[in-house]
Amino acid sequence: MSQYKSQVQNQFLSQARKKHMKVEVILETGSVLRGKLKAYDQFSISLSFKDKVEVVYKSSIIYISALPVLRPPMGGERRPYNRTSAPAPRSGGSFGTRRPEADAPVPEKRPFPD
């Protein structure tokens, strides 16, 4: 059984390393590490994040998951954000500018009956 576990583990780690996938590692302490998997062996993995490389023992890991790759939407160029435009005017529809609680009467404070 342990042979099967290590085979699945090695396949996942190998794929994550070869494809330069970002992974999230949850440790027993509750810490969360995110970065790219650089290397692994029987006892440890090494993650790189920015310019740092961290080596983590596998015995302290609860689980590892691959982070989704965020890609820009398909369909042409992205439009630049125009900071000079004024915000859209508010409609006078059902959403007013005043909160409905402001008009509600304030209940009278009375002591609890004994």
N, CA, C and O atoms as a MOPAC input file, in Angstrom:
PM7 MOZYME 1SCF
protein

 N      0.82100 1    -1.19400 1     0.00000 1
 C      0.00000 1     0.00000 1     0.00000 1
 C      0.86200 1     1.25400 1     0.00000 1
 O      0.54800 1     2.21500 1    -0.70200 1
 N      1.95500 1     1.26100 1     0.78200 1
 C      2.80900 1     2.44500 1     0.82100 1
 C      3.48400 1     2.68600 1    -0.52800 1
 O      3.78500 1     3.82700 1    -0.87700 1
 N      3.72300 1     1.61600 1    -1.28600 1
 C      4.29000 1     1.76700 1    -2.62100 1
 C      3.31800 1     2.53800 1    -3.50400 1
 O      3.73300 1     3.40600 1    -4.27200 1
 N      2.02300 1     2.22900 1    -3.40300 1
 C      1.00400 1     2.91100 1    -4.19700 1
 C      0.90400 1     4.37500 1    -3.78700 1
 O      0.81500 1     5.25300 1    -4.64400 1
 N      0.91800 1     4.64600 1    -2.47800 1
 C      0.83500 1     6.02700 1    -1.99100 1
 C      1.99000 1     6.85800 1    -2.52600 1
 O      1.78800 1     7.97200 1    -3.00900 1
 N      3.19600 1     6.31900 1    -2.44200 1
 C      4.34800 1     7.09600 1    -2.89400 1
 C      4.32400 1     7.28500 1    -4.40300 1
 O      4.82200 1     8.29200 1    -4.90500 1
 N      3.74800 1     6.32500 1    -5.14000 1
 C      3.66200 1     6.46400 1    -6.58600 1
 C      2.72100 1     7.61200 1    -6.95300 1
 O      3.05000 1     8.41900 1    -7.82200 1
 N      1.56600 1     7.69900 1    -6.31000 1
 C      0.61800 1     8.78200 1    -6.56600 1
 C      1.23800 1    10.11500 1    -6.15300 1
 O      1.12200 1    11.11200 1    -6.86600 1
 N      1.88600 1    10.12000 1    -5.01000 1
 C      2.53600 1    11.33700 1    -4.51600 1
 C      3.61900 1    11.79200 1    -5.48900 1
 O      3.70400 1    12.97500 1    -5.81800 1
 N      4.43500 1    10.86700 1    -5.94300 1
 C      5.50400 1    11.21700 1    -6.87600 1
 C      4.95900 1    11.72500 1    -8.20400 1
 O      5.53400 1    12.63700 1    -8.79800 1
 N      3.85700 1    11.14900 1    -8.67800 1
 C      3.25800 1    11.62300 1    -9.92800 1
 C      2.77500 1    13.06300 1    -9.78500 1
 O      3.01600 1    13.89000 1   -10.66400 1
 N      2.09800 1    13.36200 1    -8.68700 1
 C      1.60000 1    14.72000 1    -8.46500 1
 C      2.75700 1    15.70800 1    -8.34400 1
 O      2.75600 1    16.75200 1    -8.99600 1
 N      3.74200 1    15.37900 1    -7.51100 1
 C      4.86800 1    16.28400 1    -7.30200 1
 C      5.68800 1    16.46800 1    -8.57600 1
 O      6.16100 1    17.56900 1    -8.85700 1
 N      5.85700 1    15.40100 1    -9.34100 1
 C      6.60700 1    15.49200 1   -10.58800 1
 C      5.89700 1    16.40100 1   -11.58700 1
 O      6.52800 1    17.23400 1   -12.23800 1
 N      4.58900 1    16.23500 1   -11.70300 1
 C      3.81300 1    17.07300 1   -12.62000 1
 C      3.85400 1    18.53900 1   -12.17600 1
 O      4.01300 1    19.43600 1   -13.00400 1
 N      3.71300 1    18.77700 1   -10.89100 1
 C      3.74300 1    20.15000 1   -10.37800 1
 C      5.10300 1    20.79600 1   -10.62500 1
 O      5.17600 1    21.98300 1   -10.94500 1
 N      6.16500 1    20.03800 1   -10.48100 1
 C      7.51100 1    20.58600 1   -10.69200 1
 C      7.77200 1    20.85100 1   -12.16700 1
 O      8.28000 1    21.91300 1   -12.52800 1
 N      7.42600 1    19.88600 1   -13.02700 1
 C      7.70400 1    20.02900 1   -14.45900 1
 C      6.89000 1    21.14400 1   -15.10700 1
 O      7.37700 1    21.83000 1   -16.00600 1
 N      5.65600 1    21.32500 1   -14.65500 1
 C      4.78100 1    22.35100 1   -15.24500 1
 C      4.88000 1    23.69600 1   -14.52900 1
 O      4.14300 1    24.62900 1   -14.84500 1
 N      5.79000 1    23.79100 1   -13.56700 1
 C      5.99300 1    25.03200 1   -12.79900 1
 C      4.68000 1    25.53200 1   -12.19400 1
 O      4.38700 1    26.72700 1   -12.21200 1
 N      3.90500 1    24.60200 1   -11.66500 1
 C      2.61000 1    24.94200 1   -11.07100 1
 C      2.81000 1    25.56500 1    -9.70000 1
 O      3.73300 1    25.20800 1    -8.96900 1
 N      1.92800 1    26.50700 1    -9.35900 1
 C      1.92700 1    27.04700 1    -8.00500 1
 C      1.12600 1    26.09600 1    -7.13400 1
 O      0.05900 1    25.62700 1    -7.52800 1
 N      1.64600 1    25.81800 1    -5.95500 1
 C      0.98000 1    24.90500 1    -5.03500 1
 C      0.76500 1    25.59100 1    -3.69500 1
 O      1.44000 1    26.56100 1    -3.34900 1
 N     -0.18900 1    25.05900 1    -2.95900 1
 C     -0.48000 1    25.52800 1    -1.61100 1
 C     -0.22300 1    24.36100 1    -0.67400 1
 O     -0.75800 1    23.27000 1    -0.86600 1
 N      0.59500 1    24.59500 1     0.33600 1
 C      0.96900 1    23.55400 1     1.29000 1
 C      0.42300 1    23.95100 1     2.65500 1
 O      0.72400 1    25.03400 1     3.15800 1
 N     -0.37900 1    23.07300 1     3.25600 1
 C     -0.92200 1    23.30300 1     4.58900 1
 C     -0.11500 1    22.45300 1     5.56500 1
 O      0.00100 1    21.23900 1     5.40200 1
 N      0.44000 1    23.10900 1     6.58100 1
 C      1.26400 1    22.41400 1     7.56700 1
 C      0.45300 1    22.05800 1     8.80600 1
 O     -0.63900 1    22.58700 1     9.01600 1
 N      0.98800 1    21.16500 1     9.61800 1
 C      0.32300 1    20.75800 1    10.85900 1
 C      0.11100 1    21.92600 1    11.80900 1
 O     -0.82500 1    21.91000 1    12.60900 1
 N      0.95900 1    22.92800 1    11.73400 1
 C      0.84000 1    24.09600 1    12.61000 1
 C     -0.28300 1    25.02800 1    12.18300 1
 O     -0.62900 1    25.95900 1    12.91000 1
 N     -0.85800 1    24.78300 1    11.00100 1
 C     -1.89700 1    25.65500 1    10.47000 1
 C     -1.34800 1    26.67500 1     9.49400 1
 O     -2.11600 1    27.41200 1     8.87600 1
 N     -0.04500 1    26.73200 1     9.34600 1
 C      0.57200 1    27.67100 1     8.40600 1
 C      0.26700 1    27.25600 1     6.97700 1
 O      0.14100 1    26.07100 1     6.66700 1
 N      0.15100 1    28.24700 1     6.12500 1
 C     -0.10000 1    28.00500 1     4.70700 1
 C      1.08100 1    28.56300 1     3.92600 1
 O      1.43600 1    29.73200 1     4.07500 1
 N      1.68200 1    27.72900 1     3.09900 1
 C      2.78100 1    28.15100 1     2.23600 1
 C      2.31900 1    28.05600 1     0.79500 1
 O      1.69800 1    27.07000 1     0.39700 1
 N      2.62200 1    29.08500 1     0.01200 1
 C      2.28300 1    29.07300 1    -1.40800 1
 C      3.54700 1    29.36400 1    -2.19700 1
 O      4.35400 1    30.21200 1    -1.81400 1
 N      3.70600 1    28.65800 1    -3.28800 1
 C      4.87200 1    28.89100 1    -4.12600 1
 C      4.97500 1    27.82700 1    -5.19900 1
 O      4.08500 1    26.99100 1    -5.35500 1
 N      6.06900 1    27.87000 1    -5.93400 1
 C      6.31700 1    26.87900 1    -6.98000 1
 C      7.20000 1    25.77700 1    -6.41000 1
 O      8.16100 1    26.03800 1    -5.68700 1
 N      6.85800 1    24.55900 1    -6.74700 1
 C      7.62300 1    23.40600 1    -6.28700 1
 C      8.90800 1    23.31700 1    -7.10400 1
 O      8.86200 1    23.15600 1    -8.32300 1
 N     10.04300 1    23.42100 1    -6.43800 1
 C     11.33000 1    23.38100 1    -7.13200 1
 C     11.92600 1    21.98200 1    -7.14200 1
 O     12.46800 1    21.54100 1    -8.15600 1
 N     11.82800 1    21.28500 1    -6.01900 1
 C     12.42200 1    19.95300 1    -5.92300 1
 C     11.74100 1    19.18900 1    -4.80300 1
 O     11.07200 1    19.77000 1    -3.94900 1
 N     11.92200 1    17.88000 1    -4.82300 1
 C     11.38600 1    17.03300 1    -3.75800 1
 C     12.21300 1    15.76200 1    -3.68800 1
 O     12.84800 1    15.35600 1    -4.66100 1
 N     12.19100 1    15.14900 1    -2.52600 1
 C     12.82300 1    13.84600 1    -2.35200 1
 C     11.93000 1    13.01600 1    -1.43700 1
 O     10.75900 1    13.34300 1    -1.24300 1
 N     12.47200 1    11.96200 1    -0.88800 1
 C     11.68100 1    11.05300 1    -0.06500 1
 C     11.16100 1    11.72400 1     1.20600 1
 O     10.09800 1    11.35700 1     1.70500 1
 N     11.89900 1    12.70300 1     1.73400 1
 C     11.54900 1    13.27800 1     3.03000 1
 C     11.13600 1    14.74600 1     3.00900 1
 O     10.54100 1    15.21800 1     3.97800 1
 N     11.42900 1    15.47700 1     1.94700 1
 C     11.16700 1    16.91800 1     1.96200 1
 C     10.78500 1    17.44000 1     0.58600 1
 O     10.96400 1    16.76700 1    -0.43000 1
 N     10.25000 1    18.66500 1     0.58100 1
 C      9.98500 1    19.38300 1    -0.66000 1
 C     10.58900 1    20.77800 1    -0.51000 1
 O     10.74400 1    21.28200 1     0.60200 1
 N     10.92400 1    21.39000 1    -1.63300 1
 C     11.39400 1    22.77400 1    -1.57900 1
 C     10.48400 1    23.63300 1    -2.44500 1
 O     10.19600 1    23.30800 1    -3.59600 1
 N     10.04200 1    24.73600 1    -1.85700 1
 C      9.15300 1    25.68100 1    -2.52400 1
 C      9.88800 1    26.98400 1    -2.73900 1
 O     10.67300 1    27.40700 1    -1.89000 1
 N      9.63800 1    27.62700 1    -3.87500 1
 C     10.20400 1    28.95700 1    -4.08500 1
 C      9.06800 1    29.95600 1    -4.18700 1
 O      8.05700 1    29.71400 1    -4.84800 1
 N      9.25600 1    31.08600 1    -3.51800 1
 C      8.29400 1    32.17400 1    -3.55200 1
 C      9.09400 1    33.46000 1    -3.61000 1
 O      9.89000 1    33.75200 1    -2.71800 1
 N      8.87400 1    34.22500 1    -4.66800 1
 C      9.67800 1    35.42500 1    -4.93700 1
 C     11.13600 1    34.99500 1    -5.01000 1
 O     11.48700 1    34.19500 1    -5.87600 1
 N     11.98800 1    35.49400 1    -4.13900 1
 C     13.40500 1    35.12600 1    -4.19300 1
 C     13.81100 1    34.16700 1    -3.08600 1
 O     15.00000 1    33.90700 1    -2.90100 1
 N     12.84500 1    33.63900 1    -2.34900 1
 C     13.14200 1    32.74400 1    -1.23200 1
 C     12.88400 1    31.29400 1    -1.62300 1
 O     12.01200 1    31.00000 1    -2.44100 1
 N     13.65100 1    30.40400 1    -1.03000 1
 C     13.42700 1    28.96700 1    -1.18200 1
 C     13.26900 1    28.39500 1     0.21600 1
 O     14.10800 1    28.61700 1     1.08900 1
 N     12.18200 1    27.65400 1     0.42000 1
 C     11.92600 1    27.04600 1     1.72400 1
 C     11.89000 1    25.53900 1     1.56900 1
 O     11.28600 1    25.01500 1     0.63200 1
 N     12.53400 1    24.84900 1     2.48500 1
 C     12.52400 1    23.39000 1     2.51400 1
 C     11.61200 1    22.96100 1     3.65300 1
 O     11.76500 1    23.41100 1     4.78900 1
 N     10.65600 1    22.08300 1     3.33600 1
 C      9.66700 1    21.63500 1     4.31400 1
 C      9.70900 1    20.11700 1     4.37200 1
 O      9.70900 1    19.45100 1     3.33700 1
 N      9.74500 1    19.57200 1     5.57900 1
 C      9.68300 1    18.12300 1     5.73400 1
 C      8.27200 1    17.63400 1     5.42500 1
 O      7.28900 1    18.24600 1     5.84100 1
 N      8.18300 1    16.54000 1     4.70200 1
 C      6.87700 1    15.98100 1     4.35200 1
 C      6.10000 1    15.54400 1     5.58700 1
 O      4.87000 1    15.53900 1     5.56900 1
 N      6.78900 1    15.18100 1     6.64500 1
 C      6.10200 1    14.72500 1     7.85700 1
 C      5.31000 1    15.84200 1     8.52700 1
 O      4.43000 1    15.56200 1     9.34200 1
 N      5.60200 1    17.10500 1     8.20300 1
 C      4.86400 1    18.22500 1     8.79900 1
 C      3.74600 1    18.73800 1     7.89800 1
 O      3.06500 1    19.70400 1     8.24300 1
 N      3.55100 1    18.09900 1     6.74600 1
 C      2.54300 1    18.55400 1     5.78000 1
 C      1.24100 1    17.80000 1     5.98800 1
 O      1.23300 1    16.57600 1     6.11400 1
 N      0.13100 1    18.54700 1     6.02200 1
 C     -1.19100 1    17.92000 1     6.06100 1
 C     -1.62300 1    17.59500 1     4.64000 1
 O     -1.96300 1    16.45200 1     4.33400 1
 N     -1.61000 1    18.61200 1     3.76200 1
 C     -1.91600 1    18.33800 1     2.36200 1
 C     -1.30600 1    19.38500 1     1.45200 1
 O     -0.93100 1    20.47500 1     1.88500 1
 N     -1.21800 1    19.02400 1     0.17100 1
 C     -0.70600 1    19.90900 1    -0.87700 1
 C     -1.76900 1    19.97200 1    -1.96100 1
 O     -2.31300 1    18.94100 1    -2.35900 1
 N     -2.06600 1    21.16600 1    -2.43900 1
 C     -3.01100 1    21.29200 1    -3.54600 1
 C     -2.44700 1    22.24800 1    -4.58100 1
 O     -1.72500 1    23.18900 1    -4.25300 1
 N     -2.78800 1    21.99300 1    -5.83100 1
 C     -2.36200 1    22.86500 1    -6.92100 1
 C     -3.29400 1    24.06900 1    -6.97200 1
 O     -4.51500 1    23.92200 1    -6.90300 1
 N     -2.71800 1    25.24800 1    -7.09200 1
 C     -3.52600 1    26.45700 1    -7.19300 1
 C     -3.97700 1    26.63600 1    -8.63400 1
 O     -3.22800 1    26.32100 1    -9.55900 1
 N     -5.19800 1    27.14100 1    -8.84000 1
 C     -5.67600 1    27.32900 1   -10.20800 1
 C     -4.88000 1    28.42100 1   -10.92000 1
 O     -4.43500 1    29.39300 1   -10.30900 1
 N     -4.71800 1    28.23400 1   -12.21100 1
 C     -4.01600 1    29.21800 1   -13.02500 1
 C     -5.03700 1    30.24100 1   -13.49300 1
 O     -6.03200 1    29.88600 1   -14.12600 1
 N     -4.79600 1    31.50300 1   -13.18400 1
 C     -5.70200 1    32.56100 1   -13.60100 1
 C     -5.22300 1    33.12300 1   -14.92700 1
 O     -4.11300 1    33.64500 1   -15.03500 1
 N     -6.07500 1    33.00800 1   -15.93200 1
 C     -5.73300 1    33.50000 1   -17.25900 1
 C     -6.64500 1    34.66800 1   -17.60700 1
 O     -7.78900 1    34.71100 1   -17.15500 1
 N     -6.15600 1    35.61600 1   -18.40200 1
 C     -7.03100 1    36.71600 1   -18.80400 1
 C     -8.15800 1    36.19600 1   -19.68200 1
 O     -7.97900 1    35.18700 1   -20.36400 1
 N     -9.31400 1    36.85300 1   -19.68600 1
 C    -10.43600 1    36.37700 1   -20.48700 1
 C    -10.11900 1    36.42100 1   -21.97300 1
 O     -9.40400 1    37.30500 1   -22.44500 1
 N    -10.65300 1    35.46800 1   -22.69300 1
 C    -10.45200 1    35.39700 1   -24.13700 1
 C    -11.38300 1    36.39600 1   -24.81300 1
 O    -12.38900 1    36.80600 1   -24.23400 1
 N    -11.05000 1    36.78100 1   -26.02400 1
 C    -11.96400 1    37.63300 1   -26.77200 1
 C    -11.42000 1    39.02400 1   -27.01600 1
 O    -12.08700 1    40.01200 1   -26.70900 1
 N    -10.23900 1    39.11600 1   -27.55600 1
 C     -9.73200 1    40.42100 1   -27.93500 1
 C     -8.91700 1    41.09100 1   -26.85800 1
 O     -8.56500 1    40.50200 1   -25.83600 1
 N     -8.63400 1    42.34400 1   -27.13000 1
 C     -7.80700 1    43.10700 1   -26.20500 1
 C     -8.58900 1    43.53000 1   -24.98300 1
 O     -9.81300 1    43.65500 1   -25.01100 1
 N     -7.86600 1    43.74300 1   -23.93100 1
 C     -8.48200 1    44.27900 1   -22.72100 1
 C     -8.56800 1    45.78300 1   -22.86900 1
 O     -7.63800 1    46.42500 1   -23.35700 1
 N     -9.68100 1    46.33400 1   -22.44900 1
 C     -9.83400 1    47.78000 1   -22.52000 1
 C     -9.12700 1    48.41200 1   -21.33300 1
 O     -9.20900 1    47.89800 1   -20.21700 1
 N     -8.43200 1    49.52000 1   -21.56100 1
 C     -7.77600 1    50.17700 1   -20.42700 1
 C     -8.79700 1    50.83200 1   -19.51500 1
 O     -9.86400 1    51.25600 1   -19.96000 1
 N     -8.47000 1    50.91000 1   -18.26800 1
 C     -9.34200 1    51.54000 1   -17.28900 1
 C     -9.20400 1    53.04300 1   -17.43700 1
 O     -8.09800 1    53.58200 1   -17.38100 1
 N    -10.32900 1    53.72000 1   -17.62700 1
 C    -10.32600 1    55.15700 1   -17.83300 1
 C    -10.57700 1    55.84800 1   -16.50600 1
 O    -11.70700 1    55.85000 1   -16.01900 1
 N     -9.56500 1    56.42300 1   -15.92000 1
 C     -9.69900 1    57.06800 1   -14.62100 1
 C    -10.29800 1    58.46400 1   -14.71100 1
 O    -10.69200 1    59.02500 1   -13.69000 1
 N    -10.37500 1    59.03100 1   -15.89600 1
 C    -10.87000 1    60.40100 1   -16.01600 1
 C    -12.38400 1    60.46900 1   -16.10100 1
 O    -12.95700 1    61.55000 1   -15.96300 1
 N    -13.04100 1    59.35200 1   -16.32400 1
 C    -14.49500 1    59.39300 1   -16.46200 1
 C    -15.15900 1    59.54800 1   -15.09800 1
 O    -14.65200 1    59.07100 1   -14.08300 1
 N    -16.29700 1    60.22200 1   -15.09900 1
 C    -17.05400 1    60.43900 1   -13.86600 1
 C    -17.84700 1    59.18800 1   -13.53800 1
 O    -18.18800 1    58.42900 1   -14.44500 1
 N    -18.15100 1    58.95100 1   -12.27300 1
 C    -18.95700 1    57.78400 1   -11.92900 1
 C    -20.37100 1    57.91600 1   -12.48100 1
 O    -20.86200 1    59.02300 1   -12.70200 1
 N    -21.00800 1    56.79100 1   -12.69800 1
 C    -22.36900 1    56.78500 1   -13.22800 1
 C    -23.31400 1    57.42700 1   -12.22200 1
 O    -23.15800 1    57.22200 1   -11.01800 1
 N    -24.29800 1    58.20700 1   -12.69300 1
 C    -25.23500 1    58.83700 1   -11.75600 1
 C    -26.11300 1    57.79400 1   -11.09500 1
 O    -26.42200 1    56.76100 1   -11.69000 1
 N    -26.51500 1    58.06500 1    -9.85800 1
 C    -27.38800 1    57.15000 1    -9.13000 1
 C    -28.81300 1    57.32600 1    -9.61300 1
 O    -29.26700 1    58.44000 1    -9.87500 1
 N    -29.49400 1    56.22900 1    -9.72400 1
 C    -30.89300 1    56.30500 1   -10.13600 1
 C    -31.75700 1    56.61100 1    -8.92100 1
 O    -31.37600 1    56.31300 1    -7.78800 1
 N    -32.90900 1    57.20000 1    -9.15700 1
 C    -33.81900 1    57.51300 1    -8.06100 1
 C    -34.82000 1    56.40000 1    -7.84500 1
 O    -35.89300 1    56.64300 1    -7.29300 1
 N    -34.50200 1    55.18400 1    -8.26300 1
 C    -35.42100 1    54.05300 1    -8.16700 1
 C    -35.60900 1    53.58000 1    -6.74400 1
 O    -35.66300 1    54.38400 1    -5.81300 1
 N    -35.70900 1    52.28400 1    -6.57900 1
 C    -36.01600 1    51.72100 1    -5.26900 1
 C    -34.86100 1    51.86500 1    -4.28600 1
 O    -35.06400 1    51.75200 1    -3.07700 1
 N    -33.66600 1    52.11200 1    -4.78000 1
 C    -32.54000 1    52.29400 1    -3.88500 1
 C    -32.36600 1    53.77800 1    -3.61000 1
 O    -31.83700 1    54.51100 1    -4.44500 1
 N    -32.80500 1    54.21400 1    -2.45700 1
 C    -32.67300 1    55.61600 1    -2.08800 1
 C    -31.33500 1    55.86900 1    -1.44200 1
 O    -30.55200 1    54.94600 1    -1.21500 1
 N    -31.08200 1    57.11400 1    -1.15200 1
 C    -29.81700 1    57.45500 1    -0.51700 1
 C    -29.91100 1    57.34500 1     0.99200 1
 O    -28.88800 1    57.25900 1     1.67100 1
 N    -31.13600 1    57.34500 1     1.53200 1
 C    -31.30300 1    57.23600 1     2.98200 1
 C    -31.62000 1    55.80700 1     3.36100 1
 O    -32.27300 1    55.08000 1     2.61200 1
 N    -31.15800 1    55.41900 1     4.51400 1
 C    -31.45000 1    54.07900 1     5.00600 1
 C    -32.84800 1    54.07700 1     5.59500 1
 O    -33.23700 1    55.06600 1     6.21700 1
 N    -33.62500 1    53.00900 1     5.43000 1
 C    -34.98400 1    52.98000 1     5.96900 1
 C    -35.01500 1    53.01000 1     7.49200 1
 O    -36.00900 1    53.44700 1     8.07400 1
 N    -33.94000 1    52.55100 1     8.16000 1
 C    -33.93600 1    52.54900 1     9.61800 1
 C    -33.91900 1    53.96400 1    10.18200 1
 O    -34.32500 1    54.16900 1    11.32600 1
 N    -33.46600 1    54.93100 1     9.41800 1
 C    -33.35500 1    56.29700 1     9.92400 1
 C    -34.73100 1    56.89700 1    10.20500 1
 O    -34.85300 1    57.74900 1    11.08500 1
 N    -35.76800 1    56.47500 1     9.48200 1
 C    -37.11400 1    57.00900 1     9.67100 1
 C    -37.91500 1    56.22200 1    10.70300 1
 O    -38.97200 1    56.67700 1    11.13800 1
 N    -37.43600 1    55.07200 1    11.09200 1
 C    -38.18800 1    54.22800 1    12.02300 1
 C    -38.17400 1    54.85600 1    13.41800 1
 O    -37.16700 1    55.43600 1    13.82500 1
 N    -39.28700 1    54.74500 1    14.15300 1
 C    -39.31800 1    55.30500 1    15.50700 1
 C    -38.41400 1    54.49900 1    16.43800 1
 O    -38.27000 1    53.28700 1    16.27900 1
 N    -37.81900 1    55.16900 1    17.39100 1
 C    -36.93600 1    54.52600 1    18.36300 1
 C    -37.80300 1    53.95700 1    19.47400 1
 O    -38.58300 1    54.70200 1    20.06600 1
 N    -37.70000 1    52.65300 1    19.78700 1
 C    -38.53700 1    52.07700 1    20.83800 1
 C    -38.17800 1    52.65100 1    22.20900 1
 O    -37.02900 1    52.99200 1    22.48900 1
 N    -39.18800 1    52.74000 1    23.02900 1
 C    -39.01500 1    53.27900 1    24.37800 1
 C    -38.31800 1    52.24400 1    25.24800 1
 O    -38.64900 1    51.06000 1    25.18600 1
 N    -37.35000 1    52.67900 1    26.06400 1
 C    -36.62700 1    51.75900 1    26.94300 1
 C    -37.41300 1    51.60300 1    28.23500 1
 O    -37.68100 1    52.57800 1    28.93700 1
 N    -37.77900 1    50.35900 1    28.53800 1
 C    -38.50300 1    50.06000 1    29.77500 1
 C    -37.77000 1    48.95700 1    30.51500 1
 O    -37.18400 1    48.07800 1    29.88400 1
 N    -37.78900 1    48.98400 1    31.83200 1
 C    -37.15200 1    47.89400 1    32.58400 1
 C    -37.97800 1    46.61700 1    32.45500 1
 O    -39.18700 1    46.66100 1    32.23000 1
 N    -37.29700 1    45.47700 1    32.60300 1
 C    -37.99300 1    44.19800 1    32.55100 1
 C    -38.89400 1    44.04900 1    33.77500 1
 O    -38.51000 1    44.46000 1    34.87000 1
 N    -40.09900 1    43.46100 1    33.60800 1
 C    -40.97400 1    43.23600 1    34.77100 1
 C    -40.39300 1    42.15000 1    35.66700 1
 O    -39.75900 1    41.20900 1    35.18900 1
 N    -40.61200 1    42.28800 1    36.95400 1
 C    -40.11600 1    41.29200 1    37.90700 1
 C    -41.04700 1    40.12400 1    38.02300 1
 O    -40.78000 1    39.19400 1    38.78400 1

